[in-house]
Amino acid sequence: MFDSLDEQIRMDDRRIPAKERMMRWAIVGIAALVVCAAVIIGVHFMS
């Protein structure tokens, strides 16, 4: 069961263009930075 799931995930990854994949990771990275900055600013204002 899990071997076929792993193969399906690999096949799905190949269908996504590299540019779109990089754009997704860039959005995830920017979102992570925004969340971290919000936490830092929130802690700073609380003190």
Secondary structure per residue as TSV (DSSP state, phi and psi in degrees):
chain	resnum	aa	ss	phi	psi
A	1	M	-	360.0	-48.8
A	2	F	H	-73.5	-28.9
A	3	D	H	-63.8	-42.8
A	4	S	H	-69.2	-33.6
A	5	L	H	-66.0	-41.8
A	6	D	H	-62.6	-42.3
A	7	E	H	-65.0	-39.2
A	8	Q	H	-64.4	-41.3
A	9	I	H	-63.2	-43.0
A	10	R	H	-62.2	-42.6
A	11	M	H	-64.6	-39.7
A	12	D	H	-65.8	-37.2
A	13	D	H	-65.3	-33.6
A	14	R	H	-70.6	-27.0
A	15	R	H	-76.1	-22.6
A	16	I	S	-82.5	125.5
A	17	P	-	-61.9	149.7
A	18	A	H	-60.1	-37.7
A	19	K	H	-63.1	-42.2
A	20	E	H	-67.6	-38.4
A	21	R	H	-63.2	-43.2
A	22	M	H	-65.7	-36.9
A	23	M	H	-65.2	-40.3
A	24	R	H	-61.2	-45.7
A	25	W	H	-66.0	-34.5
A	26	A	H	-65.7	-41.6
A	27	I	H	-65.1	-41.4
A	28	V	H	-62.8	-42.7
A	29	G	H	-63.6	-43.8
A	30	I	H	-64.3	-42.2
A	31	A	H	-62.5	-39.8
A	32	A	H	-64.0	-41.7
A	33	L	H	-63.6	-40.8
A	34	V	H	-64.0	-43.0
A	35	V	H	-64.9	-44.6
A	36	C	H	-62.5	-42.9
A	37	A	H	-62.8	-40.9
A	38	A	H	-63.3	-40.6
A	39	V	H	-65.5	-44.8
A	40	I	H	-62.7	-45.6
A	41	I	H	-64.5	-40.6
A	42	G	H	-61.8	-43.6
A	43	V	H	-66.1	-39.3
A	44	H	H	-62.0	-42.6
A	45	F	H	-70.1	-26.4
A	46	M	H	-75.3	-22.9
A	47	S	-	-92.9	360.0
